[in-house]
Amino acid sequence: MMTCGRVWRAIIVLVAFFTLTPPSGAAPTPNDYMIVPGERIGLVSLQMSPSEMMRLLGPPSRVGKEGSITQYVWRNHKIRVSENADTGTIANIQTYLIPREENRYKTERGVGVGATRQQIGEAYGDDGCGLQNLSGGANLLSYSYLGIFFQVGTGDPSIPVEFADRVTMIGVGHKLRPDQGRPDRRSCSELRWPASAALRVISNTTQNV
């Protein structure tokens, strides 16, 4: 028969075991909804493979391909991923506006979908490269030396008019190499950022989500 002291020692051992040893079916890492330029959006990192993303997010709601770019869409997570088949790497990760649905992702400087141009400038400065009239009127502001870009507006008629001059998509891509430095506005149109090919192919915010 176990004494009271032995019972308590057994309880302490069991508590320590279950505290220090995660069960095989442990809950997944919680989503912090953080956009980290040049690195990740929420749970999804530029260093991951599509199969790793699927283990975290489940099967994509849509997979599309055009040229060398394959895009994976997880609508429930408001995440799109563009993979460059030529290099076998993730070109960029995007989070985007879906009308009448909340998008909780924000950068470490507080910029999220729905932010204004002024808020982007206050957070990241005025030295981003501006590419205009993408996808029927959307504008893209790229801070490629940081690894982040913002789409403002959209040509999609389903988007509420109040988003005409607000952020409708935020993406992260690989940063420029240190030896390339900060881009000059005059050279923006000639900038060859690794994400640029994917952006030319897939820059629409809400169509085909």
C-alpha positions in Angstrom: 0.0 0.0 0.0 1.4 3.4 -1.0 2.0 6.0 1.7 0.7 9.6 1.4 4.3 10.7 0.7 4.7 8.2 -2.1 1.4 9.2 -3.7 2.4 12.9 -3.8 5.8 12.0 -5.3 4.1 10.0 -8.0 1.8 12.9 -8.8 4.7 15.3 -9.0 6.5 12.9 -11.4 3.4 12.6 -13.6 2.9 16.4 -13.7 6.5 17.0 -14.6 6.3 14.4 -17.4 3.2 15.8 -19.0 4.6 19.4 -18.7 8.0 18.7 -20.2 7.0 16.1 -22.8 4.6 17.4 -25.5 2.0 14.8 -26.6 2.3 13.4 -30.1 -0.8 15.3 -31.2 0.3 18.6 -29.8 -1.5 21.7 -30.9 0.1 23.5 -33.8 2.0 26.8 -33.3 -0.5 29.6 -32.9 -0.7 32.1 -35.7 0.7 35.5 -34.6 -0.6 37.3 -37.8 2.8 39.1 -38.0 4.1 40.2 -41.4 7.9 40.2 -41.2 9.5 41.8 -44.3 11.9 39.4 -46.2 10.8 36.5 -44.0 7.2 35.5 -43.5 3.5 36.2 -43.2 2.0 34.5 -40.1 2.9 30.8 -40.1 4.2 30.8 -43.7 7.9 31.5 -44.4 9.8 32.1 -47.6 12.1 29.3 -46.6 9.3 26.7 -46.6 8.4 24.4 -49.4 4.7 24.2 -50.6 4.4 20.8 -49.0 5.5 22.2 -45.6 2.9 25.0 -46.0 0.2 22.4 -46.7 1.1 20.6 -43.5 0.4 23.8 -41.6 -2.5 25.3 -43.5 -4.1 22.2 -45.1 -4.8 21.7 -48.8 -4.9 24.9 -50.8 -8.2 26.2 -52.0 -6.8 26.8 -55.5 -3.6 26.1 -57.4 -2.9 28.0 -60.6 0.1 28.1 -63.0 1.2 30.5 -65.6 4.6 30.2 -67.2 7.2 29.4 -64.6 5.0 30.7 -61.7 2.8 28.4 -59.6 0.4 30.1 -57.2 -1.1 28.4 -54.1 -4.1 30.1 -52.5 -5.4 29.4 -49.0 -8.6 31.5 -49.0 -9.5 30.8 -45.4 -6.1 32.1 -44.3 -6.1 35.0 -46.8 -2.7 33.7 -48.0 -1.3 33.4 -51.5 2.1 31.9 -52.3 4.0 32.2 -55.6 6.6 29.6 -56.4 9.2 30.0 -59.2 9.5 26.6 -60.9 12.8 27.7 -62.6 14.6 28.2 -59.3 12.5 25.9 -57.1 12.1 28.7 -54.5 9.2 30.7 -53.1 9.1 34.1 -54.9 6.7 35.8 -52.5 3.9 35.4 -50.0 0.9 37.7 -50.0 -2.0 38.4 -47.8 -4.9 40.2 -49.4 -8.3 41.8 -49.0 -11.5 39.8 -49.1 -14.5 42.2 -48.9 -16.5 42.1 -45.7 -13.9 39.8 -44.0 -11.4 40.8 -41.4 -7.7 40.5 -42.2 -5.6 40.4 -39.0 -2.2 40.4 -40.5 0.0 43.4 -39.8 3.7 44.4 -40.1 5.8 45.1 -37.1 5.2 48.8 -37.8 1.5 48.4 -37.7 0.6 48.4 -41.4 -2.1 46.0 -42.6 -4.7 45.6 -45.3 -6.8 48.7 -45.3 -4.0 51.1 -44.4 -3.6 54.4 -46.3 -0.7 55.5 -48.5 0.1 58.0 -45.8 0.4 55.3 -43.2 2.8 53.3 -45.5 5.0 56.4 -46.0 5.0 57.2 -42.2 6.0 53.6 -41.5 8.5 52.9 -44.3 9.5 56.2 -45.8 9.1 57.6 -49.3 11.9 55.7 -51.1 9.8 52.8 -52.3 9.6 52.0 -55.9 6.2 52.8 -57.4 4.7 50.7 -60.2 1.4 52.1 -61.4 -1.7 50.7 -63.2 -1.3 47.0 -62.5 -4.3 44.8 -62.9 -6.7 47.5 -64.1 -5.7 50.4 -61.9 -3.9 49.0 -58.9 -0.6 50.6 -57.8 2.3 48.7 -56.3 4.8 50.2 -53.8 7.9 48.1 -53.4 10.5 48.3 -50.7 12.7 45.6 -52.1 15.7 46.3 -50.0 13.5 45.4 -47.0 11.6 42.5 -48.7 8.1 44.0 -48.6 5.6 45.4 -51.1 2.1 46.9 -50.9 -0.7 47.0 -53.5 -2.9 50.0 -53.2 -6.3 49.9 -54.9 -7.5 47.3 -57.4 -9.3 47.1 -60.7 -11.8 44.6 -59.2 -15.3 46.2 -59.2 -16.4 44.0 -56.2 -14.0 46.0 -54.0 -15.7 48.7 -51.9 -15.0 52.2 -53.2 -13.3 53.2 -50.0 -10.4 50.9 -50.8 -9.6 52.7 -54.0 -6.7 54.4 -52.2 -6.0 51.9 -49.5 -3.8 48.8 -49.2 -5.5 45.7 -50.7 -2.6 43.4 -50.6 0.7 43.1 -48.7 3.5 40.8 -49.9 6.9 39.7 -48.7 9.8 38.6 -50.9 13.5 38.0 -50.6 15.5 41.1 -49.8 18.0 42.6 -52.3 21.5 41.6 -51.6 23.4 44.1 -49.4 25.8 45.0 -52.3 22.8 46.2 -54.3 21.9 48.8 -51.7 18.7 50.9 -51.5 17.1 51.5 -54.9 17.1 54.9 -56.6 13.7 56.1 -57.7 15.1 56.6 -61.2 16.0 53.0 -61.5 12.8 51.5 -60.2 11.5 50.5 -63.6 14.7 48.6 -64.2 14.8 46.9 -60.8 15.0 43.1 -61.1 13.8 41.9 -57.7 13.2 38.2 -57.4 9.5 38.7 -56.8 9.0 40.8 -59.9 8.2 38.0 -62.3 5.5 36.6 -60.0 4.1 40.1 -59.5 3.7 40.6 -63.2 1.9 37.3 -63.5 -0.2 37.4 -60.4 -0.9 40.8 -58.9 -4.7 40.9 -58.8 -6.0 41.2 -55.3 -9.4 39.5 -55.1 -10.1 37.9 -58.4 -9.8 34.1 -58.5 -9.4 33.8 -54.8 
